[in-house]
Amino acid sequence: MLFILGTMTFVVGTAIVVASGRYPSRKTRLESWGGGCVVGGIALIGLAFPMI
């Protein structure tokens, strides 16, 4: 369950960072949120790895 959640969070975070280029007025905030999601997704994947 954590592995799936981590993977989804990683993918959503990556999509947010990529989409930040389309919205220059919100670029800083989107990059911050997307980066947090990417790091959080990697952390969840790392947490779930010993359970596999």
N, C-alpha and C positions, 0 to 999 in steps of 0.2 A: 504494500500500500504506500509506504513512504517513497519507494523507488519510483512509482508511477507519479505520485504527487511532485516529487523532485524534478522528474523529467518534464512534466507539464509546466512547472514554474520556470524552469530553464528556457523552454521554448517560448513561453509567453514573454519572458524578460528579453530574450533576443529579439522577438518581434517588436516589442516596444522601443528598443534601442534603434532598430532599423527604421521604424516609422518616425522617429524623432526628427529625421531630416526633412520631413514634409511639413512640419509645424515649427518654423523658426522662432515664433514667439514663446513657445513652450519647450524648446529644445533642452534647456538645462534641467528642467524638472523631469521630463520624460527620460533623459539619459540617467538621471539619478535613480528614478524608480525602476527603470529597466535593469540598471546595474545591480541594484539591490535584489531584484528578482533572480538575476543570473547567479549571484553569489549564494542566495538562499537556496536555489535549486541545486547547486553543486553541494552545498552543505547537507541537504536532505538526501541526496544520492549517496554521499559518503556515509551518512548515518545509517542508511538502509543496506549498504553493501555487506556488512557482516551478517545480516539476517538472511541473505540469499542462500 
